[in-house]
Amino acid sequence: MPTKTDGQVISSRAEARRAQILDAAADCFRKHGFHGASIARISKMSGMSPGHMYHYFDNKEAIIASIVAADVDHVMTLAAELRAACDVREAMTVRAVEGMKQQLDPATAGLAVEIVAEAARNVRIAEIVRAADEVTRACLVDIVRQVRRQDGRPDDDASVTAIAEMIAVMFDGLLVRAIRHPELDHTRFIEVFRRTLLSLLDQDAC
């Protein structure tokens, strides 16, 4: 049976440590905000010394960058799955409902809103968030275009971009609703959301 080399073991440990820090940081950002989540507080929650933490991340901006990068990786993986689907519209609808449930999760919403709020004040965080949005938006545009082509609908840049942007607005809005209205009836709302998504995909040329 093959065994891991020393280098693989070290790499696995490093990834585990990074994940440990990221989990602790995400929890701190939700509870205390970006500025309230000091390195000392994050290190205490992660069970590491501040010096050990700095071995993996230079600062809190670097931690945010890793959290955002993980979200981008998830979107790109999802986009690849949708492109490979026989019925892209159906696959997109199913995964959109799953994504909607995640957006309405208080923990997901709390962290995402905190990051966006910091982006409004911090130029470096704004650059990270906007660069990530550019990548994920391009993935969404590509999927919308593929759905429109399969349906025989116009797939010009203006139409596809407008529809993709509106879908992004809907998903971003879920994060705020999760915080403002935590008692929202998810079952009924999900069905309305699904129908709205399908209606957007069926829009005539903009």
N, C-alpha and C positions, 0 to 999 in steps of 0.2 A: 504494500500500500504506500503510495507517495506521501511524503511528509513535507511540511513547509520549510523553506530555507530560512536562515536567520534573518535575511532581509525582508522576507514576507511576514515573518512574525513581528518584526519591528514596525513594518508598515501597517499591519493590522492593529497593533497597539496604538499607533499614532492616530489612526482613523477613529478608534474607539474613544480615545481621549478627546479628539476634536468634537465628536458627537456628544460626549458628556458635557463639554463646555457649551456647545450650541444649545443643548436642551436647557441647561441652567440659565443661560443668557436670555433665551426666549421667555422663560418663566419670569425672570427679573424684569424684562422690558414690559411684559404684560402688567405686572403688579406695581412697578415703581416708575415706569416711563424710562426713556432713554437716559436722561440726566440723573434720575434717581438710582438707576442700575449701575452703580460704580463697579470698577474692576474688583474691588475688595469684596463687594456683596456677591458678585457673580462667582468669584473664586471660592467663597465660603459655601455657596449653594452647590457648586460643582465638586466640592471636596478636594480642591487643589489649592496650592499656594499661588499668590499673584505671579511670582517668578516663573512658576511652572506654566501658568496660563500664557504668559508672554512668549513662551517657547513656540506656541501654536498660533497666536494671534497678536499682532502688533498693538491693536487698540480696539475700541468698541466699533468703529467704522468697519474694520476688517471682519468683525463678527457679523455685523449686519450684511456685509457683502456676501458672506458664506451662506447666510440664511436665504437671501434673495437668490443666489446662484442655485441653491437646491430647488427652489420653486421653479426657476427657469428650466432646469434639467427635467423636472416633472412634466412641465408643459411640452417640452420638445419630445419627450418619450410618448406622451399622449398623442401629439400631433402625428408622429410616425405611425402609431397604431391606427389612427383614423384614416390616414392616407391609404393604408393597406386594406381597409375594410371594403367588402363588396358593395355595401350600401352605406355610403359615407354619411348621408343624412340621418339614417336610423342610428348609426354608431355615434354620431355627434350628439343626437338628442339624448341617448341613454347616458353618455358620459357627462353631458351638460347637467342632467338631473343629479348625478353623483357629485359633480363639482358644486352645484348649488347647495346641497346638504352640507358640504364641507365649509363653504363660505358662511353659512348660517351658524356654524359652530362658534360659540363664544370665545374659545381659546384661539382659534384661527383668526377670527375677526379682531380680537383685542390686539394681537401682535401686528397684524397687517395695518390696522389704523394707526398704531403707534409709530410704525416705520414711516408711513406716509406723512404723519404729522411732523416728524423730525425732518423729513425731506423738505418741508416748507420753510425750515429754519437753517438747515445745514446744507451747504453747497455740495459737499462730498457725498452725503447720503442722497441728495437730489440726483446727482450724476449716476449713482448706482441704480436708483429706482427707475430713472428714465431710460437708461441703457437696457435694463431688463425688460421694460415695457416695450421698447422697440423690437426686441427679439420675439417676445410672446405675441405682440400684435401682428408681426409678419407671419407667424405660424397660423394665427386665427384667420388672417386674410387669405392665406393659401387654402385653408380648409373650406372657408366660405366659397371661394372660387371653384373648388372642386365639386362642392354640392350643387352650385348653380349650373355648372357644366353638365353634370349628370342629369339634372332636371331640364336641360335645354333652355335655361334662362340666360339673360344677358350677364356676362361676367366681365364687363368693362371695369377699369380701375376705380372710377368714381362710385359705381354702385356697390362693388364688393367692399371697398374701403369704408363707405358709410355704414353698411350693414355690420361689418366687423366691429367698427367703433361703437355702434349702438349695443351690440352684444357685450362688449367690454364694459360699457357704462352700466348695464344691467348687473353684471357680476360684481363690479366695484360697489354698486349701491347695496348689494346684499350684505356687505361687511358692515355698513353703517346701520342698516335695518336690524342686524343681529344684536347690535348694542342698544339702539333706541327702542326696539320693540322685541324683546326676548321672548314674549309670550305668543309671538306670531304662530298661527296655525300652519305648520309646515306642509301638511298633507294637501290642503286646498291650494295653498300658494304655489306649491311645486307644479300642480297641474296647470295653473294659469301661466306660470313661467314657461312651461313646456310649450303651450299653445302660442304664446307670444314669440318664442324663439322660432317656431315653425313659420309663423306669419312673417317674421322678418326675413327669413330665408326665401320666402315666396314673393317678396316685394318686386314690383316692376322696376325698370331701370330708373335710377335717380337722376 
